[in-house]
């Protein structure tokens, strides 16, 4: 069982070589099985013009992280101070979606300990913030005035028995009040839950557990699990420009929903009770939607309800 292993007889073999080597070139005489497998995979990719999904995912993940590594600010006053805390957070898909319950986190974000919770709140991307309310079958060209994020700005984080509510705007509501009242009226054993303003607290003010599931809620009932995976001091290889934080370093790749007709373009409309569609609901790109449902003068053909559709794949 020891034939595949060897011992380092000298500490010198652990030192870097004086000869500059290209880290992307795999040595021909390498005995490492991982390098042999990687070499075969790279050779296979070179033989075909099709770039597989795993390759795209790997490239995207490392590319996003590389944009932040070693960044220095032009203005010295914007440099992150020595001894600053750096937190790594995984943001998961809304828990109401069964298909996402076993998925990896769709966003990994770096935040500084001195940053306010509102800065993390503003950096979290979710397709529910981009939804456009209303039915537009009679006037598909009518430009919507607002997206959901403009209309419903309330949100909260839940960390260790405290609800941190976003109250920066006059129209913001205390979304946690219903939960607190429910807990108190039924004596659920959660103790004395508190509600405070998110904008008054930084991450340095919180008591947090690594690996413990916390909660971010917005749009009334869109709930995301948040897990802190690492807390450490910042070092010189990290991004030192505090204006760039929070830093998005990884995100999950999603297949986009294609138009039912052309099977080529991303869906922009979804119809219900559509007499011209074989499915309910049915998804269309903008071109196919208009060609099928309206005449040359823009008059509606048939009976249907039409709603703007925002595909989650837009964050790819």
C-alpha positions in Angstrom: 0.0 0.0 0.0 3.0 2.2 0.4 4.2 1.9 -3.3 2.3 5.0 -4.3 3.9 7.2 -1.7 7.4 8.6 -1.2 9.1 10.4 1.7 10.9 13.7 1.4 14.4 12.8 2.3 15.5 16.5 2.4 13.8 19.7 3.3 15.3 21.2 0.3 12.7 19.6 -2.0 10.1 21.8 -0.3 11.8 25.0 -1.3 10.8 26.8 -4.5 13.0 26.3 -7.5 15.1 29.2 -8.8 13.9 28.3 -12.3 10.7 30.1 -13.3 8.0 27.7 -14.2 4.6 28.3 -15.8 2.0 27.1 -13.3 -0.4 26.4 -16.2 1.9 23.8 -17.8 1.6 20.3 -16.5 4.9 18.4 -16.3 5.2 15.4 -18.5 6.8 13.3 -15.8 4.3 14.2 -13.1 3.4 11.3 -10.8 0.5 13.1 -9.2 -2.8 11.4 -10.1 -4.7 14.7 -9.9 -2.4 16.3 -12.5 -2.7 13.3 -14.8 -6.5 13.5 -14.7 -6.5 17.3 -15.2 -4.1 16.9 -18.2 -6.5 14.4 -19.8 -9.5 16.7 -19.2 -7.7 19.6 -20.8 -6.7 17.6 -23.8 -10.3 16.4 -24.3 -11.5 20.0 -24.2 -9.0 21.0 -26.8 -10.3 18.3 -29.2 -13.8 19.8 -29.3 -15.2 23.3 -29.9 -17.9 22.8 -27.3 -16.9 24.3 -23.9 -18.7 22.2 -21.3 -20.6 23.8 -18.4 -18.1 22.7 -15.8 -15.3 24.6 -17.6 -17.5 27.7 -17.8 -18.4 27.5 -14.1 -14.7 27.0 -13.1 -13.6 29.9 -15.2 -16.4 32.2 -13.9 -15.7 31.4 -10.3 -12.0 32.0 -10.4 -12.4 35.1 -12.6 -14.7 36.8 -10.1 -12.4 36.1 -7.2 -9.3 37.2 -9.2 -10.9 40.7 -9.7 -10.7 41.3 -6.0 -7.4 39.7 -5.0 -4.7 42.2 -4.2 -6.7 45.3 -5.2 -5.2 48.6 -3.8 -7.0 51.9 -3.6 -5.7 54.9 -5.5 -6.4 57.1 -2.4 -4.5 55.9 0.7 -7.4 57.0 2.9 -9.5 54.3 1.2 -7.2 51.5 2.3 -8.6 48.9 4.7 -7.0 49.3 8.1 -4.7 46.6 9.5 -6.5 44.3 11.8 -9.8 44.7 10.1 -12.1 41.7 10.3 -13.1 39.9 7.0 -16.3 37.8 6.9 -17.3 35.3 4.3 -21.0 34.8 3.8 -22.9 32.3 1.7 -26.3 33.5 0.5 -28.7 30.7 -0.5 -31.7 30.7 -2.8 -35.2 31.5 -1.3 -36.2 28.5 0.8 -39.7 28.3 -0.8 -38.2 26.9 -4.0 -38.0 23.1 -3.6 -35.7 22.7 -6.6 -33.0 24.8 -4.9 -33.1 23.1 -1.5 -30.0 21.0 -2.2 -28.1 23.5 -4.2 -24.9 25.2 -3.4 -25.2 28.9 -2.3 -25.9 31.2 -5.2 -23.7 34.0 -3.9 -20.6 34.2 -1.8 -19.8 37.6 -0.5 -16.9 39.1 1.5 -17.8 41.9 4.0 -15.7 44.0 6.4 -16.4 43.9 10.1 -16.7 47.7 10.1 -19.4 47.7 7.4 -23.0 48.4 8.2 -25.6 45.6 7.7 -27.3 47.8 5.1 -24.3 47.5 2.8 -24.7 43.8 2.8 -28.4 44.1 2.3 -27.9 46.3 -0.8 -25.4 43.9 -2.3 -27.6 40.8 -2.3 -29.1 40.2 -5.7 -32.4 38.5 -6.0 -34.8 38.1 -8.9 -37.8 38.9 -6.8 -36.5 42.5 -6.4 -36.7 42.9 -10.2 -40.3 41.7 -10.7 -42.8 44.0 -12.5 -46.3 43.9 -11.1 -49.3 44.1 -13.3 -51.0 42.5 -16.3 -50.0 44.1 -19.7 -51.8 42.1 -22.4 -53.8 45.1 -23.6 -50.8 47.5 -23.5 -47.5 45.5 -23.9 -45.6 48.7 -24.7 -46.6 50.5 -21.5 -43.3 51.0 -19.6 -43.6 50.0 -16.0 -42.8 52.8 -13.6 -41.3 50.8 -10.8 -39.8 47.3 -10.1 -40.5 45.5 -6.8 -37.4 46.8 -5.2 -38.5 50.4 -5.6 -42.0 49.7 -4.2 -41.2 47.4 -1.3 -38.0 48.4 0.4 -38.6 46.7 3.7 -36.2 43.9 4.8 -34.6 42.4 7.8 -31.7 40.2 8.9 -32.2 37.8 11.8 -29.1 37.1 13.9 -29.1 35.5 17.4 -32.5 36.5 18.5 -32.5 40.1 17.1 -34.3 41.3 14.0 -32.3 44.0 12.2 -34.9 45.9 10.1 -34.1 48.3 7.2 -35.8 51.5 8.2 -33.8 53.9 6.0 -36.8 55.1 4.0 -40.2 56.4 5.2 -42.1 53.7 3.4 -40.2 50.9 5.2 -42.2 48.7 7.5 -41.1 46.6 10.4 -41.5 43.1 8.8 -40.4 41.4 12.0 -43.3 42.7 14.1 -45.7 40.0 13.0 -43.1 37.3 13.8 -42.4 38.8 17.3 -46.1 39.1 18.1 -46.8 35.5 16.9 -43.9 34.2 19.1 -45.0 36.1 22.2 -48.7 35.2 21.9 -48.1 31.5 21.5 -45.1 31.3 23.9 -43.0 29.5 21.4 -39.9 29.5 23.7 -37.8 31.9 21.6 -37.3 34.2 24.6 -37.4 38.0 24.3 -37.0 38.7 20.6 -35.8 42.2 19.8 -36.2 44.6 16.8 -33.6 47.2 16.0 -32.6 49.4 13.0 -30.3 47.7 10.5 -28.6 50.9 9.6 -27.3 51.5 13.2 -25.2 48.3 13.4 -22.0 47.0 11.9 -20.8 43.4 11.8 -18.4 44.2 14.6 -21.4 44.8 16.8 -22.8 41.3 16.4 -22.3 38.0 18.1 -22.2 35.4 15.4 -21.6 31.7 14.9 -19.7 30.2 12.0 -21.7 27.6 10.1 -25.0 28.6 11.8 -28.0 29.4 9.6 -29.3 33.0 9.8 -32.0 34.7 7.8 -32.5 37.5 5.3 -36.1 38.4 4.4 -37.2 40.9 1.8 -40.2 41.5 -0.4 -42.5 40.5 2.4 -41.9 36.7 2.2 -38.7 36.1 0.1 -36.5 34.4 2.7 -32.8 33.5 2.2 -30.6 31.5 4.5 -27.3 33.1 5.3 -24.4 31.1 6.6 -21.1 32.7 7.7 -18.3 30.3 6.7 -15.2 32.2 7.8 -14.2 35.1 10.0 -10.5 36.2 10.0 -8.2 39.2 9.9 -7.5 40.8 6.6 -4.1 40.2 5.0 -2.1 41.8 2.2 -3.3 39.4 -0.5 -6.9 40.4 0.0 -8.6 43.3 -1.6 -7.6 46.4 0.4 -9.8 48.9 -1.3 -12.7 49.4 1.2 -14.8 51.1 -1.5 -15.1 47.7 -3.3 -16.7 45.9 -0.3 -18.9 44.0 -0.1 -17.1 41.9 -2.7 -19.0 39.2 -4.7 -16.5 36.4 -5.2 -18.7 33.5 -6.4 -22.2 33.0 -7.8 -24.2 30.0 -8.9 -24.8 29.6 -12.7 -28.4 29.0 -13.8 -29.9 27.8 -17.0 -32.1 30.4 -18.5 -35.7 29.7 -19.5 -35.9 29.8 -23.3 -38.8 31.0 -25.4 -41.4 28.2 -26.1 -41.6 29.2 -29.8 -38.0 29.9 -31.0 -36.2 27.9 -28.3 -33.4 30.4 -28.8 -33.9 33.6 -26.8 -34.5 34.1 -23.1 -38.2 34.4 -22.1 -39.4 37.9 -21.4 -43.1 37.3 -21.1 -45.3 34.7 -19.4 -49.0 34.1 -20.3 -51.9 32.5 -18.5 -55.2 31.4 -19.9 -53.7 31.8 -23.4 -55.9 30.5 -26.2 -52.9 30.6 -28.6 -50.5 28.7 -26.3 -50.2 24.9 -25.8 -49.2 25.3 -22.1 -50.3 27.3 -19.1 -48.2 29.1 -18.2 -46.3 29.6 -21.4 -43.1 31.6 -21.8 -42.1 33.8 -24.8 -39.3 36.0 -25.9 -40.4 39.6 -26.8 -40.3 39.0 -30.6 -42.3 35.8 -30.6 -44.7 37.1 -28.0 -45.7 40.1 -30.2 -45.7 38.2 -33.5 -48.1 35.5 -32.1 -50.4 37.7 -30.0 -50.8 41.0 -31.9 -51.6 42.0 -35.5 -49.6 44.5 -37.5 -51.4 47.4 -35.9 -50.7 46.1 -32.4 -54.2 44.9 -31.7 -54.6 42.0 -29.3 -55.4 38.6 -30.9 -57.3 36.0 -28.8 -57.8 35.8 -25.1 -54.8 35.7 -22.7 -53.2 37.4 -19.7 -49.6 38.6 -20.1 -47.1 39.4 -17.4 -43.4 40.6 -17.8 -41.1 37.7 -16.8 -37.7 38.2 -15.2 -35.5 35.2 -15.7 -33.2 34.3 -12.7 -30.4 33.6 -15.2 -29.9 37.3 -15.8 -27.4 37.2 -12.9 -25.2 34.9 -14.8 
